[in-house]
């Protein structure tokens, strides 16, 4: 869950550094599932500046898109796996 991490870190670099320090090197995002309840349940929990940070986090050059998945038999079309890169490293962001 991103909200507690956003609230306890000063910026997105600190958030990603914390994840790496906690031995979390990947982010798995089911964008299709999130779209179903983003506006009703997910976004309202954030203050505007927190949601702006969340959106910026997903565009961070420190997130390297490894793979986009589709599971036709489950009717899932947009699942993404990102690798968290160390501070100072960057990847060419891939955005839909």
KETORKOL-718146 format. One line per field, with one value per residue (C-alpha): x, y, z; chain; residue in three letters; residue number from 1. Coordinates in nm, 2 decimals. Example, Ala and Ser with C-alpha at 12.3 -4.5 7.8 and 13.67 -1.06 7.14 Angstrom:
! KETORKOL-718146
c1	c(1.23  1.37) $
c2	c(-0.45  -0.11) $
c3	c(0.78  0.71) $
c	c(A  A) $
r	c(ALA  SER) $
k	c(1  2) $
***
This chain:
! KETORKOL-718146
c1	c(0.00  0.16  -0.02  0.16  0.50  0.41  0.32  0.63  0.89  0.99  0.99  0.97  1.35  1.33  1.03  1.21  1.53  1.32  1.18  1.52  1.65  1.36  1.48  1.18  1.32  1.01  0.66  0.38  0.09  -0.25  -0.35  -0.67  -0.79  -0.69  -0.89  -1.21  -1.20  -0.95  -1.19  -1.44  -1.21  -0.84  -0.79  -1.03  -0.79  -0.51  -0.47  -0.42  -0.04  -0.01  -0.19  0.03  0.33  0.18  0.13  0.49  0.62  0.48  0.67  0.99  1.30  1.40  1.12  1.22  0.93  1.03  0.72  0.36  0.13  -0.20  -0.39  -0.66  -0.81  -0.87  -0.97  -0.67  -0.51  -0.27  -0.05  0.30  0.62  0.87  1.22  1.33  1.67  1.92  1.93  2.13  2.04  1.77  1.60  1.42  1.06  0.80  0.46  0.14) $
c2	c(0.00  0.33  0.57  0.49  0.50  0.83  0.97  0.85  0.95  1.30  1.23  0.95  0.89  0.83  0.60  0.39  0.39  0.26  -0.02  -0.12  -0.11  -0.34  -0.58  -0.50  -0.47  -0.49  -0.33  -0.53  -0.32  -0.45  -0.13  -0.29  -0.38  -0.04  0.14  -0.03  0.13  0.41  0.70  0.55  0.39  0.45  0.81  0.96  0.83  1.06  1.43  1.60  1.64  1.28  1.16  1.38  1.20  0.86  0.96  1.09  0.77  0.56  0.79  0.78  0.71  0.48  0.24  0.02  -0.15  -0.51  -0.66  -0.60  -0.90  -1.00  -1.30  -1.37  -1.66  -1.43  -1.13  -0.93  -0.70  -0.46  -0.59  -0.43  -0.54  -0.27  -0.31  -0.04  0.10  0.24  0.61  0.78  0.52  0.58  0.39  0.52  0.53  0.34  0.48  0.38) $
c3	c(0.00  -0.11  0.12  0.45  0.27  0.11  0.45  0.63  0.37  0.26  -0.11  -0.37  -0.36  0.01  -0.04  -0.30  -0.08  0.21  -0.01  -0.12  0.24  0.33  0.06  -0.17  -0.52  -0.73  -0.76  -0.90  -1.02  -1.15  -1.33  -1.46  -1.11  -0.97  -1.25  -1.12  -0.78  -0.81  -0.80  -0.55  -0.29  -0.36  -0.45  -0.18  0.09  -0.04  0.01  -0.32  -0.27  -0.17  -0.48  -0.69  -0.53  -0.60  -0.97  -0.98  -0.82  -1.10  -1.35  -1.16  -1.37  -1.08  -1.18  -1.47  -1.64  -1.67  -1.81  -1.89  -1.85  -1.99  -1.88  -2.14  -1.95  -1.65  -1.86  -1.71  -1.96  -1.78  -1.50  -1.47  -1.30  -1.22  -1.08  -0.83  -0.93  -0.68  -0.61  -0.89  -1.15  -1.40  -1.68  -1.98  -1.85  -2.06  -2.02  -2.19) $
c	c(A  A  A  A  A  A  A  A  A  A  A  A  A  A  A  A  A  A  A  A  A  A  A  A  A  A  A  A  A  A  A  A  A  A  A  A  A  A  A  A  A  A  A  A  A  A  A  A  A  A  A  A  A  A  A  A  A  A  A  A  A  A  A  A  A  A  A  A  A  A  A  A  A  A  A  A  A  A  A  A  A  A  A  A  A  A  A  A  A  A  A  A  A  A  A  A) $
r	c(UNK  UNK  UNK  UNK  UNK  UNK  UNK  UNK  UNK  UNK  UNK  UNK  UNK  UNK  UNK  UNK  UNK  UNK  UNK  UNK  UNK  UNK  UNK  UNK  UNK  UNK  UNK  UNK  UNK  UNK  UNK  UNK  UNK  UNK  UNK  UNK  UNK  UNK  UNK  UNK  UNK  UNK  UNK  UNK  UNK  UNK  UNK  UNK  UNK  UNK  UNK  UNK  UNK  UNK  UNK  UNK  UNK  UNK  UNK  UNK  UNK  UNK  UNK  UNK  UNK  UNK  UNK  UNK  UNK  UNK  UNK  UNK  UNK  UNK  UNK  UNK  UNK  UNK  UNK  UNK  UNK  UNK  UNK  UNK  UNK  UNK  UNK  UNK  UNK  UNK  UNK  UNK  UNK  UNK  UNK  UNK) $
k	c(1  2  3  4  5  6  7  8  9  10  11  12  13  14  15  16  17  18  19  20  21  22  23  24  25  26  27  28  29  30  31  32  33  34  35  36  37  38  39  40  41  42  43  44  45  46  47  48  49  50  51  52  53  54  55  56  57  58  59  60  61  62  63  64  65  66  67  68  69  70  71  72  73  74  75  76  77  78  79  80  81  82  83  84  85  86  87  88  89  90  91  92  93  94  95  96) $
***
